[in-house]
Amino acid sequence: MRSNTVKDTTPRASIGLKLATLGALLFLHLPLLVVIMYAFTTDEASFSFPPPGLTTRWFVDVFNRPDFRSALGLSLAVAAVSTFIALILGTLLALAIYRSKFFGREAISLLVILPIALPGIVTGIALRSAISLTGINFSFWTIVIGHATFCIVTVYNNAVARLRRTNYSQIEASMDLGASTFQTFRYVILPNIATSLLAGGMLAFALSFDEVIVTTFTAGQQQTMPIWIYSQLFRTRDRPITNVAAVFVIAATFIPILLAYRFTNENRE
């Protein structure tokens, strides 16, 4: 009787490569674990190791501070609105680039993804200069404009990648059977790219929530979470509270990225 078991011929990684990978992961994530650990320390003035004790009082204290609640609410609102705008504009751009062939198509595609490649400080200075020339006062909406510039890129990249894997004959068949453009988008295109848009939206939300540079140049007198944390670093007695705020930023960034990674992997299967 012949066995149907397929032998795995994938080459194994060497010990050196495994150690290098472990070292890179520790370098990236060990500082985050340290921040999380000292968010529970009972020592409010120093970073002694090991921590003299553990407590959750700082989580209560930080939520009792109006400045923290204001910064957290502003960051969540900016991230939500920026993501919503990015989903609409990013999807429309992806459909236009994917379905149409015209002169300058590649140039437009490059301009769309350029904000994610540029340093944040360059984008921030450019936006501040442009907004100042128009005479518009810095406000919630100027922050949204700044964040939407790079949030659109994540949605656009995910949508285009998924559209390129979609069988165009389905769209042609829908149009041939009398469906309107909107009906074709709703019943054929949207179901095919829905998970990609969801993953792109989650990535956009995470990027917007922890963005520092663009916010610095457009926020005016308002403080988002990254700016609030930066201002707290100079207050020695508030170090545990600062670490607790950092834990919220880590969670608000890590969870959407993890979910986006899961949805992206489902698309590839």
C-alpha positions as CSV (number, residue, x, y, z in Angstrom):
1,M,0.0,0.0,0.0
2,R,1.6,3.3,-1.1
3,S,1.6,6.2,1.4
4,N,0.2,9.5,0.4
5,T,2.4,11.5,2.8
6,V,4.3,14.2,1.1
7,K,7.8,14.7,2.5
8,D,8.7,18.3,3.4
9,T,11.8,19.3,1.5
10,T,12.0,22.9,2.7
11,P,15.6,23.6,3.8
12,R,16.0,24.2,7.6
13,A,17.4,27.6,8.8
14,S,20.9,27.5,10.2
15,I,21.6,28.1,13.9
16,G,23.2,31.5,13.0
17,L,20.1,32.6,11.1
18,K,17.8,31.6,14.0
19,L,20.0,33.5,16.5
20,A,20.1,36.5,14.3
21,T,16.3,36.5,14.0
22,L,15.9,36.1,17.8
23,G,18.3,39.0,18.3
24,A,16.4,41.2,15.9
25,L,13.0,40.4,17.6
26,L,14.4,41.1,21.0
27,F,15.9,44.4,19.8
28,L,12.6,45.5,18.4
29,H,10.2,44.3,21.2
30,L,12.2,44.1,24.4
31,P,11.9,47.9,25.0
32,L,8.1,47.6,24.6
33,L,8.1,44.9,27.3
34,V,10.1,47.1,29.6
35,V,7.6,49.9,29.1
36,I,4.7,47.6,29.9
37,M,6.5,46.2,33.0
38,Y,7.2,49.7,34.5
39,A,3.6,50.7,33.9
40,F,2.8,48.5,36.9
41,T,5.7,49.5,39.2
42,T,5.1,50.9,42.6
43,D,8.2,53.2,42.4
44,E,7.1,56.5,40.9
45,A,10.5,58.2,40.6
46,S,13.0,55.6,39.3
47,F,13.4,52.6,37.1
48,S,15.0,50.2,39.5
49,F,15.2,46.6,38.4
50,P,13.5,44.4,39.4
51,P,10.6,46.7,40.2
52,P,10.1,46.9,44.0
53,G,6.4,45.9,43.6
54,L,3.5,45.8,41.2
55,T,0.3,47.9,41.2
56,T,-2.5,49.0,38.9
57,R,-3.1,52.3,40.6
58,W,-1.5,54.2,37.7
59,F,-4.2,53.1,35.4
60,V,-6.8,54.6,37.6
61,D,-4.7,57.8,38.0
62,V,-4.2,58.3,34.3
63,F,-7.9,58.1,33.6
64,N,-8.6,60.6,36.3
65,R,-6.5,63.2,34.4
66,P,-8.6,65.4,32.0
67,D,-5.5,66.1,29.8
68,F,-5.0,62.4,29.2
69,R,-8.7,61.8,28.3
70,S,-8.6,64.8,26.0
71,A,-5.5,63.6,24.2
72,L,-6.8,60.1,23.9
73,G,-10.1,61.2,22.6
74,L,-8.5,63.5,20.0
75,S,-6.2,60.8,18.8
76,L,-9.1,58.3,18.4
77,A,-11.2,60.9,16.6
78,V,-8.4,61.9,14.2
79,A,-7.6,58.2,13.5
80,A,-11.2,57.3,12.9
81,V,-12.0,60.3,10.5
82,S,-8.6,59.9,8.7
83,T,-9.3,56.2,8.2
84,F,-12.8,56.9,6.9
85,I,-11.5,59.5,4.4
86,A,-8.7,57.1,3.4
87,L,-11.1,54.2,2.7
88,I,-13.2,56.4,0.3
89,L,-10.4,58.1,-1.5
90,G,-8.0,55.1,-1.5
91,T,-10.6,52.8,-3.0
92,L,-11.6,55.3,-5.7
93,L,-7.9,55.9,-6.6
94,A,-7.3,52.1,-6.7
95,L,-10.3,51.6,-9.0
96,A,-9.2,54.4,-11.3
97,I,-5.6,53.2,-11.6
98,Y,-6.7,49.6,-12.0
99,R,-9.4,49.9,-14.6
100,S,-8.1,52.8,-16.7
101,K,-5.1,53.2,-19.0
102,F,-4.1,56.8,-19.6
103,F,-1.1,59.0,-20.1
104,G,0.6,59.7,-16.7
105,R,-1.0,56.7,-15.0
106,E,2.3,55.5,-13.4
107,A,3.2,59.1,-12.4
108,I,-0.1,59.4,-10.5
109,S,0.4,56.1,-8.8
110,L,3.8,57.3,-7.7
111,L,2.4,60.5,-6.3
112,V,-0.2,58.6,-4.4
113,I,2.3,56.4,-2.6
114,L,5.0,59.1,-2.2
115,P,3.7,60.4,1.3
116,I,4.5,57.0,2.9
117,A,8.0,57.1,1.6
118,L,8.8,60.7,2.6
119,P,10.0,61.4,6.1
120,G,7.2,62.6,8.3
121,I,8.9,65.9,9.1
122,V,9.1,66.7,5.4
123,T,5.4,66.1,5.0
124,G,4.6,68.1,8.2
125,I,6.7,71.1,7.1
126,A,5.1,71.1,3.6
127,L,1.6,70.9,5.0
128,R,2.2,73.6,7.6
129,S,3.5,75.9,4.9
130,A,0.6,75.1,2.6
131,I,-2.0,75.6,5.3
132,S,-0.4,78.9,6.5
133,L,-0.5,80.2,2.9
134,T,-4.2,79.6,2.7
135,G,-4.8,81.5,6.0
136,I,-6.6,78.5,7.6
137,N,-6.3,78.2,11.3
138,F,-4.8,75.0,12.7
139,S,-7.5,72.8,14.1
140,F,-8.9,69.2,14.3
141,W,-9.4,69.2,10.5
142,T,-5.8,70.2,9.7
143,I,-4.6,67.3,11.7
144,V,-7.0,65.0,9.8
145,I,-5.7,66.4,6.5
146,G,-2.1,65.6,7.5
147,H,-2.9,62.1,8.7
148,A,-5.1,61.3,5.6
149,T,-2.1,61.9,3.3
150,F,-0.4,58.7,4.4
151,C,-3.5,56.7,5.5
152,I,-4.7,56.8,1.9
153,V,-1.5,55.0,0.8
154,T,-2.2,51.9,3.0
155,V,-5.8,51.6,1.7
156,Y,-4.7,52.2,-1.9
157,N,-1.9,49.6,-1.8
158,N,-4.2,46.9,-0.3
159,A,-7.0,47.6,-2.7
160,V,-4.8,47.6,-5.8
161,A,-3.1,44.4,-4.8
162,R,-6.5,42.7,-4.4
163,L,-7.9,44.1,-7.6
164,R,-4.9,42.8,-9.5
165,R,-5.8,39.3,-8.3
166,T,-9.5,39.7,-9.2
167,N,-10.7,38.0,-12.4
168,Y,-11.8,40.9,-14.6
169,S,-14.1,38.6,-16.5
170,Q,-16.5,38.7,-13.6
171,I,-16.8,42.5,-13.9
172,E,-17.3,42.2,-17.7
173,A,-19.9,39.5,-17.2
174,S,-21.8,41.7,-14.7
175,M,-21.8,44.7,-17.1
176,D,-22.9,42.4,-20.1
177,L,-25.8,41.2,-18.0
178,G,-27.1,44.7,-17.6
179,A,-25.8,45.7,-14.2
180,S,-25.0,49.3,-13.7
181,T,-21.6,50.6,-12.6
182,F,-22.8,50.9,-9.0
183,Q,-24.4,47.5,-9.0
184,T,-21.2,45.9,-10.4
185,F,-19.2,47.6,-7.7
186,R,-21.6,46.6,-4.9
187,Y,-22.2,43.0,-5.9
188,V,-19.0,42.0,-7.6
189,I,-16.0,44.3,-6.8
190,L,-16.8,45.2,-3.2
191,P,-17.2,41.6,-1.9
192,N,-13.8,40.7,-3.6
193,I,-11.9,43.6,-2.0
194,A,-13.8,43.9,1.3
195,T,-11.2,42.1,3.5
196,S,-8.4,44.0,1.8
197,L,-10.1,47.3,2.6
198,L,-10.7,46.2,6.2
199,A,-7.0,45.3,6.6
200,G,-6.0,48.6,4.9
201,G,-8.3,50.5,7.2
202,M,-6.9,48.9,10.3
203,L,-3.4,49.7,9.2
204,A,-4.4,53.3,8.5
205,F,-6.0,53.6,11.9
206,A,-2.9,52.3,13.6
207,L,-0.5,54.6,11.7
208,S,-2.7,57.6,12.4
209,F,-3.1,56.9,16.1
210,D,0.6,56.9,16.8
211,E,1.8,59.5,14.3
212,V,4.0,62.2,15.8
213,I,5.7,64.4,13.2
214,V,2.7,65.4,11.1
215,T,0.7,66.1,14.2
216,T,3.5,68.3,15.6
217,F,3.3,70.6,12.7
218,T,-0.5,70.8,12.3
219,A,-2.0,70.4,15.8
220,G,-1.7,74.0,17.0
221,Q,-2.7,74.1,20.7
222,Q,-4.3,70.6,20.7
223,Q,-2.4,67.6,21.9
224,T,-2.7,64.1,20.6
225,M,-1.5,61.0,22.5
226,P,2.1,61.0,21.1
227,I,2.6,64.7,21.8
228,W,1.1,64.3,25.3
229,I,3.4,61.4,26.1
230,Y,6.4,63.5,24.9
231,S,5.4,66.4,27.2
232,Q,5.2,64.0,30.1
233,L,8.7,62.7,29.7
234,F,10.1,65.8,31.4
235,R,8.1,65.1,34.6
236,T,10.0,62.6,36.7
237,R,7.1,61.9,39.1
238,D,4.8,61.1,36.2
239,R,6.9,58.3,34.7
240,P,4.5,55.5,35.6
241,I,1.6,57.4,34.2
242,T,3.6,58.1,31.0
243,N,4.3,54.3,30.7
244,V,0.6,53.6,31.2
245,A,-0.3,56.0,28.3
246,A,2.4,54.3,26.2
247,V,0.7,50.9,26.9
248,F,-2.5,52.3,25.5
249,V,-0.7,53.5,22.4
250,I,1.0,50.1,22.0
251,A,-2.4,48.3,22.3
252,A,-4.2,50.7,19.9
253,T,-1.4,50.1,17.4
254,F,-0.7,46.4,17.9
255,I,-4.2,45.1,17.8
256,P,-5.3,46.7,14.4
257,I,-2.0,45.6,12.8
258,L,-2.4,42.0,14.1
259,L,-6.0,41.9,12.7
260,A,-4.8,43.4,9.4
261,Y,-2.1,40.8,9.2
262,R,-4.7,38.1,9.7
263,F,-7.1,39.4,7.1
264,T,-4.2,39.8,4.6
265,N,-3.1,36.2,5.1
266,E,-6.7,35.1,4.5
267,N,-6.7,36.9,1.2
268,R,-3.5,35.1,0.1
269,E,-4.9,31.6,0.8
